[in-house]
Amino acid sequence: QIQFPDPPQEFNTRPSKAGQRSLSPSTSQSSTESHTSGKEACSHGSDEASPREQQQAASSGFSDFCVKNIKQAHLGRREIEIAEQDMAALMFLRTRAGAEKPLAGAKVMGCTHITAQTAVLIETLSVLGAQCRWAACNIFSTQNAVAAALAEAGTAVFAWRGQTEDDFWWCIEKCVGAEIWQPNMVLDDGGDLTHWIHEKHPSLFQTLKGIVEESLTGIHRLYQLSKAGKLCLPAFNVNDCVTKQKFDSLYCCKESVLSGLKRTTDVMFGGKQVLVCGYGEVGKGCCAALKAVGAVVYVTEADPICALQACMDGFRVVRMEEVAAQVDVVITCTGNKNVVVRKHLDRMKNGCIVCNMGHSNTEIDLASLRTAELRWERVRSHVDHVIWPDGKRILLLAEGRLLNLSCSTVPSIVLSITTTTQALALMELYSAPEGRYKQDIYLLPKKTDEFVAALHLPTFDAHLTELSEEQARYLGVSKTGPFKPHHYRY
Ligand SMILES: NC(=O)c1ccc[n+]([C@@H]2O[C@H](COP(=O)([O-])OP(=O)(O)OC[C@H]3O[C@@H](n4cnc5c(N)ncnc54)[C@H](O)[C@@H]3O)[C@@H](O)[C@H]2O)c1
């Protein structure tokens, strides 16, 4: 196990220089989902030459990269500096472990969203001693200026916004760089890099120490490999860390559902009747936010435990049919398919807003809305009117894709939790003695989760209570944690 240093007592709690959080897409989507809200310092016309056809070099002469425009580096550097302000845990790792270089000798291939927040991670890994090569896990999410800043500072990065499918795999191949170096670690988000290595460079699997995977999709793919007996190295599942789950699902959605709704509709939600489908982590966050602004919230649930939780939290649990005709907003958060179907949509009233916070765009039966008798009118970006023959209009947001990721942003602190966990997972895998981890998929030790949380407490000037020896013995835990058994539900 890595010896974690004590969390700092004092963090930099200053507001960011720009007085605002940087706008970036989440790190938790796979390449198939598009992002449209990431902030771009500069955009280029699609008629320009592909970055693959350009010869570019950093001011140092370094040229092992492929980005849109290296001249945007100074703009990207500002974005990274803003993100650093809200990612105190990674900055702490730099100052506390930077001198020890726990990742000295680590050669990390990374495939994640390339945003200001992931740039902070990549540069932290370098400070900790790792060499990095990076590609984007999504063809739309790269912040071009940030990629330029990484390249200018010497990171071998291969990414730009608006890649073709062919570009995407070309960049992954460049990131692997089999003829240039001997990589020994993988950090993946969505499993595309792992898949590519498995298909095109299987011999690398023999020399890699392990994989750290970020997303649900990637974990799925790893389990498939494992089932087929083809996973010949250990992998860490970051997706299921408690901190990541809670912050991505509950706390992040609690804030971003309102942001997504406001940015698209400008509607006031006080007094509005809202139906939230699913009372899991995401549903709980959405309900809490809407209740807080005075909306009247109804919930649909299939699971009696979650339904009872919704009752206890003061929400009416109903069937869709009971309220479809009266509600002003419908939000799906089930992760299921065909939760809102045509018969529900037919009953909804004029002006009803329909959107989805679940992973895929299967929750609302869109195909049933693409019929000859219904007219679609684009109102503004991410807002469509679907118009019935009698003039009734439904406001469909983001064409049924995740509302918050399509129309809003993910705050740096949420990404700070994820990226700090990724950094610790890489350190644990890299430094683990031979044989500690087998050819399997592992959850991070609870202590790591607790450590990541502890690293973020000073941001809020939160002071933990220290258990006495007697209290710790009474509870049957160690004074320094872990404080809960693995099965504990937070
Ligand atoms: N928007 C985001 O930023 C974000 C973040 C995290 C997760 N997600 C996605 O949101 C979805 C929900 O995630 P979660 O963590 O809340 O999952 P969860 O499993 O905790 O909750 C989903 C709930 O929906 C209920 N449900 C399933 N089918 C239903 C139906 N037909 N009608 C009513 N209720 C139904 C389930 O019983 C469950 O309680 C997933 O697709 C997840 O990938 C989105």
The ligand as a Gaussian input file, in Angstrom:
#p B3LYP/6-31G(d) Opt

LIG

0 1
 N      -26.261000      13.200000     -15.941000
 C      -25.175000      12.850000     -15.305000
 O      -24.256000      13.643000     -15.097000
 C      -25.083000      11.476000     -14.763000
 C      -24.191000      11.204000     -13.725000
 C      -24.141000       9.911000     -13.236000
 C      -24.954000       8.926000     -13.792000
 N      -25.788000       9.228000     -14.823000
 C      -26.689000       8.241000     -15.426000
 O      -27.993000       8.418000     -14.870000
 C      -28.691000       7.159000     -14.836000
 C      -29.140000       6.880000     -13.417000
 O      -28.009000       6.768000     -12.591000
 P      -28.171000       6.459000     -11.032000
 O      -26.793000       6.434000     -10.486000
 O      -29.170000       7.362000     -10.451000
 O      -28.754000       4.976000     -11.123000
 P      -29.575000       4.218000     -10.006000
 O      -29.583000       2.800000     -10.408000
 O      -29.097000       4.624000      -8.660000
 O      -31.066000       4.825000     -10.159000
 C      -31.936000       4.555000     -11.219000
 C      -33.329000       4.315000     -10.616000
 O      -34.284000       4.245000     -11.651000
 C      -35.253000       3.266000     -11.294000
 N      -35.923000       2.809000     -12.508000
 C      -35.484000       1.957000     -13.469000
 N      -36.382000       1.840000     -14.445000
 C      -37.431000       2.635000     -14.106000
 C      -38.650000       2.953000     -14.727000
 N      -39.019000       2.416000     -15.903000
 N      -39.489000       3.815000     -14.112000
 C      -39.169000       4.354000     -12.924000
 N      -38.001000       4.090000     -12.285000
 C      -37.149000       3.248000     -12.876000
 C      -34.442000       2.193000     -10.616000
 O      -35.253000       1.405000      -9.757000
 C      -33.415000       3.008000      -9.838000
 O      -33.812000       3.258000      -8.511000
 C      -27.692000       6.152000     -15.389000
 O      -27.949000       5.990000     -16.753000
 C      -26.350000       6.815000     -15.184000
 O      -25.379000       6.358000     -16.102000
 C      -25.885000      10.483000     -15.292000

